[in-house]
């Protein structure tokens, strides 16, 4: 597929968020981050405090893409829910467990030098809980960074499928209305309780904003009225209790709405051909990068701890750049040999319906 036939603005946002998460983890873990901090304390502090907020971009994009795939015209769910959920689980869990295995292998190699960065123990129930993406709900320690997000992604997708399934016997507008109600409830209630951060309703505000952006861009009738109502509800939630992560989610949703409208009007994100190819590739490999970068981070940190001068900030900067570059390189074979094949697996063959719409 040629890059200009893609939604390049989606690829660009995914790539930006993935790179921010990698830099956040490089600034958060290991002796490299500690040494670089002596040279650039403000930069490391900013990456640590704000880099993780890039997850909100993924949440908004996830809601947008899921709504686009499940209910492109805003109608209730037309397919059976179970095959959709199993397909999503396969797409998420198989690459995730491959990354968990890679992380455990690297943990065994670096335990001598980085005992604080490796799991204290690993049990079969813990592995099974990860495979089912229920480790947070069941109270097991995560075996790799970002594990919580993968589990929440599946929960959010399942919650959206459930809302669309419930709306199947109602009027056409019921599906977006249910998403709007739950998104507002998340922003005003669920997202205020940190004890709910292992469950989808805590994050559905950002995810729902993405879904609603897709549906609001379908037409012009009453679009601006619903859009202004949504903006008012989000701003009200921020006034009620300000949260930087929600502000970023709202800003992402507004930017996405603008970029998507321009794309629909025949004004897509235009980039030089080579740059467009790089952006498309970075967007395609964003999940692979998200999964595979931490094992690379472990290995480079262990090498620095063993061979490097702990007081050499320039060497630590070079090691951080190396870890970042190797993570991006590792995402390419990980996507090709693990993520892409997992995305093609199916439990059920899709039936071709002969009934009229």
C-alpha positions as CSV (number, residue, x, y, z in Angstrom):
1,X,0.0,0.0,0.0
2,X,1.4,3.4,-1.0
3,X,1.9,5.7,2.0
4,X,-0.3,8.5,0.5
5,X,-3.2,6.0,0.4
6,X,-2.9,5.5,4.1
7,X,-4.2,7.8,6.9
8,X,-0.7,9.2,7.4
9,X,-1.9,11.5,10.2
10,X,-2.8,8.3,12.2
11,X,0.7,6.8,11.5
12,X,2.4,10.1,12.5
13,X,0.5,10.2,15.8
14,X,1.1,6.5,16.6
15,X,4.8,6.9,15.8
16,X,5.1,10.0,17.9
17,X,3.5,8.3,20.9
18,X,5.6,5.1,20.6
19,X,8.8,7.1,20.5
20,X,7.7,9.1,23.5
21,X,7.0,5.9,25.5
22,X,10.4,4.5,24.6
23,X,12.2,7.6,25.7
24,X,10.2,7.7,28.9
25,X,11.3,4.1,29.8
26,X,14.9,4.9,28.8
27,X,14.7,7.9,31.2
28,X,13.0,5.8,34.0
29,X,15.0,2.6,34.3
30,X,18.6,1.7,34.9
31,X,22.0,3.2,35.4
32,X,22.0,4.9,32.0
33,X,19.1,7.1,33.0
34,X,20.7,7.8,36.4
35,X,24.0,8.9,34.8
36,X,22.3,11.0,32.0
37,X,20.3,12.8,34.7
38,X,23.6,14.3,36.1
39,X,24.1,15.9,32.7
40,X,20.5,16.8,31.7
41,X,18.4,16.7,34.8
42,X,15.5,18.7,33.4
43,X,15.3,16.6,30.3
44,X,15.3,13.3,32.2
45,X,12.7,14.7,34.6
46,X,10.5,15.9,31.7
47,X,10.7,12.5,29.9
48,X,9.9,10.7,33.2
49,X,7.0,12.9,34.2
50,X,5.4,13.6,30.8
51,X,6.6,10.9,28.4
52,X,4.3,8.3,29.9
53,X,1.3,10.6,29.1
54,X,1.8,9.7,25.4
55,X,-0.3,6.6,26.3
56,X,-3.3,9.0,26.0
57,X,-2.6,9.4,22.3
58,X,-2.7,5.6,21.9
59,X,-6.0,5.5,23.8
60,X,-7.7,8.2,21.6
61,X,-6.3,6.5,18.4
62,X,-7.4,3.1,19.7
63,X,-11.0,4.3,20.1
64,X,-11.0,6.0,16.7
65,X,-9.7,3.0,14.9
66,X,-11.9,0.5,16.7
67,X,-15.0,2.6,15.9
68,X,-13.9,2.9,12.3
69,X,-13.6,-0.9,12.1
70,X,-16.6,-2.0,14.2
71,X,-19.2,0.7,13.2
72,X,-17.9,2.8,10.4
73,X,-21.2,4.5,9.9
74,X,-22.1,4.7,13.6
75,X,-24.5,1.8,13.3
76,X,-24.9,-0.9,16.0
77,X,-22.7,-4.0,15.8
78,X,-23.5,-6.1,12.7
79,X,-21.1,-9.0,13.4
80,X,-21.0,-11.7,16.2
81,X,-19.1,-10.3,19.2
82,X,-17.2,-13.4,20.2
83,X,-15.1,-13.8,17.0
84,X,-14.2,-10.1,17.2
85,X,-13.0,-10.4,20.8
86,X,-11.0,-13.6,20.1
87,X,-9.4,-12.0,17.1
88,X,-8.5,-9.0,19.1
89,X,-7.0,-11.1,21.9
90,X,-4.9,-13.1,19.4
91,X,-3.6,-9.9,17.8
92,X,-2.6,-8.4,21.2
93,X,-1.7,-11.4,23.3
94,X,0.5,-13.4,21.0
95,X,3.0,-10.6,20.3
96,X,2.7,-9.6,23.9
97,X,3.6,-13.0,25.2
98,X,6.5,-13.2,22.7
99,X,7.8,-9.9,24.2
100,X,7.3,-11.2,27.8
101,X,9.4,-14.3,26.9
102,X,12.0,-12.1,25.4
103,X,12.0,-9.9,28.5
104,X,12.4,-12.9,30.8
105,X,15.3,-14.2,28.7
106,X,17.0,-10.9,28.9
107,X,16.2,-10.6,32.6
108,X,18.0,-13.9,33.2
109,X,21.0,-12.6,31.3
110,X,21.2,-9.2,33.2
111,X,20.1,-10.2,36.7
112,X,23.6,-10.1,38.0
113,X,24.0,-6.5,37.2
114,X,20.5,-5.2,37.3
115,X,18.6,-7.1,40.0
116,X,16.2,-4.2,40.6
117,X,14.9,-4.4,37.0
118,X,14.0,-8.1,36.8
119,X,11.0,-9.9,38.3
120,X,11.6,-11.3,41.8
121,X,10.0,-14.6,40.7
122,X,7.9,-16.0,37.9
123,X,5.1,-18.5,38.4
124,X,2.9,-20.5,36.0
125,X,-0.3,-18.7,37.2
126,X,1.4,-15.4,36.7
127,X,2.3,-16.4,33.1
128,X,-1.2,-17.6,32.5
129,X,-2.7,-14.3,33.8
130,X,-0.4,-12.5,31.4
131,X,-1.5,-14.7,28.5
132,X,-5.2,-13.9,29.3
133,X,-4.3,-10.2,29.8
134,X,-5.7,-10.3,33.3
135,X,-2.6,-9.9,35.3
136,X,-3.6,-6.5,36.7
137,X,-7.1,-7.6,37.5
138,X,-5.8,-10.7,39.3
139,X,-3.1,-8.8,41.2
140,X,0.0,-10.3,39.6
141,X,3.2,-8.3,39.2
142,X,3.8,-7.2,35.6
143,X,6.6,-9.1,33.8
144,X,7.4,-6.3,31.4
145,X,6.8,-2.6,31.2
146,X,3.6,-1.5,29.4
147,X,1.8,-4.7,30.3
148,X,-1.0,-2.8,31.8
149,X,-1.7,-1.0,28.6
150,X,-2.0,-4.2,26.5
151,X,-4.6,-5.6,29.0
152,X,-6.5,-2.3,29.1
153,X,-6.6,-2.2,25.3
154,X,-8.4,-5.5,25.2
155,X,-10.8,-4.4,27.9
156,X,-11.6,-1.2,26.1
157,X,-12.2,-3.0,22.8
158,X,-14.5,-5.5,24.6
159,X,-16.4,-2.6,26.3
160,X,-16.9,-0.9,23.0
161,X,-18.0,-4.1,21.3
162,X,-20.5,-4.6,24.3
163,X,-21.9,-1.1,23.8
164,X,-22.4,-1.6,20.1
165,X,-24.0,-5.1,20.7
166,X,-26.4,-3.6,23.3
167,X,-27.4,-0.9,20.7
168,X,-28.2,-3.4,18.0
169,X,-32.0,-3.4,18.7
170,X,-32.2,0.3,19.2
171,X,-32.2,3.3,16.9
172,X,-29.1,4.1,14.8
173,X,-28.0,6.9,17.1
174,X,-28.1,4.7,20.2
175,X,-24.6,3.3,19.7
176,X,-22.8,6.7,19.7
177,X,-25.0,7.9,22.5
178,X,-24.0,5.0,24.7
179,X,-20.4,5.7,24.0
180,X,-20.9,9.4,24.8
181,X,-22.6,8.6,28.1
182,X,-19.9,6.2,29.2
183,X,-17.1,8.5,28.1
184,X,-18.6,11.3,30.1
185,X,-19.1,9.0,33.1
186,X,-15.4,8.0,32.8
187,X,-14.2,11.6,32.7
188,X,-16.4,12.8,35.6
189,X,-16.4,9.7,37.8
190,X,-14.3,6.6,37.1
191,X,-11.1,8.5,36.1
192,X,-11.1,10.2,39.4
193,X,-10.6,7.0,41.3
194,X,-7.0,5.7,40.9
195,X,-8.0,2.3,42.4
196,X,-9.9,1.6,39.1
197,X,-6.8,1.9,36.9
198,X,-6.8,-1.8,36.2
199,X,-10.3,-1.5,34.5
200,X,-11.5,-0.1,31.2
201,X,-14.0,2.5,32.6
202,X,-11.1,4.4,34.1
203,X,-9.6,5.0,30.6
204,X,-12.8,5.0,28.5
205,X,-12.9,8.8,28.5
206,X,-9.9,9.1,26.2
207,X,-10.9,5.9,24.2
208,X,-14.5,7.2,23.8
209,X,-13.3,10.6,22.6
210,X,-11.5,8.8,19.8
211,X,-14.6,6.8,18.8
212,X,-16.8,9.9,18.9
213,X,-14.3,11.8,16.7
214,X,-14.7,9.2,14.0
215,X,-18.5,9.3,14.1
216,X,-18.7,13.1,14.3
217,X,-16.7,13.3,11.1
218,X,-19.2,11.2,9.2
219,X,-21.4,14.1,8.2
220,X,-22.3,17.8,8.7
221,X,-25.8,17.7,10.1
222,X,-25.7,18.6,13.8
223,X,-22.0,17.7,13.8
224,X,-20.9,21.1,15.2
225,X,-23.6,21.0,17.9
226,X,-22.6,17.6,19.2
227,X,-18.9,18.5,18.9
228,X,-19.4,21.7,21.0
229,X,-21.3,19.7,23.6
230,X,-18.5,17.2,23.8
231,X,-15.9,19.9,24.2
232,X,-18.0,21.5,26.9
233,X,-18.3,18.3,28.8
234,X,-14.6,17.6,28.6
235,X,-13.7,21.2,29.7
236,X,-16.2,20.9,32.6
237,X,-14.5,17.7,33.7
238,X,-11.1,19.4,33.7
239,X,-12.4,22.4,35.6
240,X,-14.0,20.0,38.1
241,X,-10.6,18.3,38.6
242,X,-7.7,19.1,36.3
243,X,-5.8,16.1,34.9
244,X,-2.9,16.7,32.5
245,X,-3.5,13.3,30.9
246,X,-7.1,14.2,30.1
247,X,-6.0,17.5,28.7
248,X,-3.6,15.7,26.4
249,X,-6.4,13.2,25.4
250,X,-8.7,16.1,24.6
251,X,-6.0,17.9,22.6
252,X,-5.3,14.7,20.7
253,X,-9.0,14.2,19.9
254,X,-9.3,17.8,18.6
255,X,-6.2,17.5,16.5
256,X,-7.4,14.1,15.1
257,X,-10.8,15.6,14.3
258,X,-9.1,18.4,12.3
259,X,-6.7,16.1,10.5
260,X,-9.4,13.6,9.7
261,X,-11.7,16.3,8.3
262,X,-8.9,17.6,6.1
263,X,-8.3,14.1,4.9
264,X,-11.9,13.6,4.0
265,X,-12.0,16.9,2.1
266,X,-9.1,15.8,-0.1
267,X,-6.4,17.5,1.9
268,X,-4.4,14.7,3.5
269,X,-1.2,15.1,5.3
270,X,1.3,15.7,2.5
271,X,4.9,14.7,3.0
272,X,7.8,14.0,0.7
273,X,7.6,10.5,-0.6
274,X,10.6,9.1,1.4
275,X,9.4,10.8,4.6
276,X,5.9,9.5,4.0
277,X,7.3,6.0,3.7
278,X,9.2,6.4,7.0
279,X,6.1,7.7,8.8
280,X,4.0,4.9,7.5
281,X,6.6,2.4,8.6
282,X,6.9,3.9,12.0
283,X,3.2,3.9,12.5
284,X,2.9,0.3,11.3
285,X,5.7,-0.8,13.7
286,X,4.5,1.2,16.7
287,X,3.0,-1.7,18.7
288,X,6.1,-3.9,17.9
289,X,8.3,-1.0,19.2
290,X,6.1,-0.7,22.3
291,X,6.6,-4.4,23.1
292,X,10.2,-5.0,22.2
293,X,12.1,-1.9,23.5
294,X,12.3,-2.9,27.1
295,X,14.4,-6.1,26.6
296,X,16.8,-3.9,24.5
297,X,16.8,-1.4,27.3
298,X,17.8,-4.1,29.8
299,X,20.6,-5.4,27.6
300,X,22.2,-2.0,26.9
301,X,21.9,-1.0,30.6
302,X,23.6,-4.2,31.7
303,X,26.4,-3.6,29.2
304,X,26.8,0.0,30.4
305,X,26.8,-1.2,34.1
306,X,29.4,-3.9,33.4
307,X,31.8,-2.1,31.0
308,X,31.0,1.5,31.2
309,X,32.2,4.3,33.6
310,X,29.2,5.0,35.8
311,X,30.4,8.6,36.1
312,X,30.7,9.2,32.3
313,X,27.6,11.1,31.3
314,X,28.6,11.4,27.6
315,X,29.0,7.6,27.4
316,X,25.6,7.2,29.1
317,X,24.1,9.5,26.5
318,X,25.6,7.4,23.7
319,X,24.3,4.3,25.4
320,X,20.8,5.8,25.6
321,X,20.9,6.7,21.9
322,X,22.1,3.2,21.1
323,X,19.2,1.6,23.1
324,X,16.8,3.8,21.3
325,X,18.2,3.0,17.8
326,X,18.4,-0.8,18.5
327,X,14.8,-0.8,19.8
328,X,13.6,0.8,16.6
329,X,15.6,-1.8,14.5
330,X,14.3,-4.7,16.6
331,X,10.7,-3.6,16.0
332,X,11.1,-4.5,12.3
333,X,11.7,-8.2,12.5
334,X,9.4,-8.4,15.5
335,X,6.6,-7.0,13.4
336,X,7.4,-9.1,10.4
337,X,7.8,-12.5,12.1
338,X,5.5,-12.2,15.2
339,X,3.0,-9.3,15.2
340,X,1.9,-9.5,11.5
341,X,1.4,-13.3,11.5
342,X,-0.6,-13.1,14.8
343,X,-2.8,-10.5,13.2
344,X,-3.7,-12.9,10.4
345,X,-4.8,-15.7,12.7
346,X,-8.5,-16.5,13.1
347,X,-10.5,-18.8,15.4
348,X,-13.5,-18.6,13.1
349,X,-13.8,-18.1,9.3
350,X,-15.8,-15.0,8.5
351,X,-19.1,-16.0,7.0
352,X,-20.3,-14.3,3.8
353,X,-23.9,-13.2,4.4
354,X,-26.3,-13.3,1.4
355,X,-29.0,-11.4,3.3
356,X,-29.9,-7.9,2.1
357,X,-28.7,-5.1,4.3
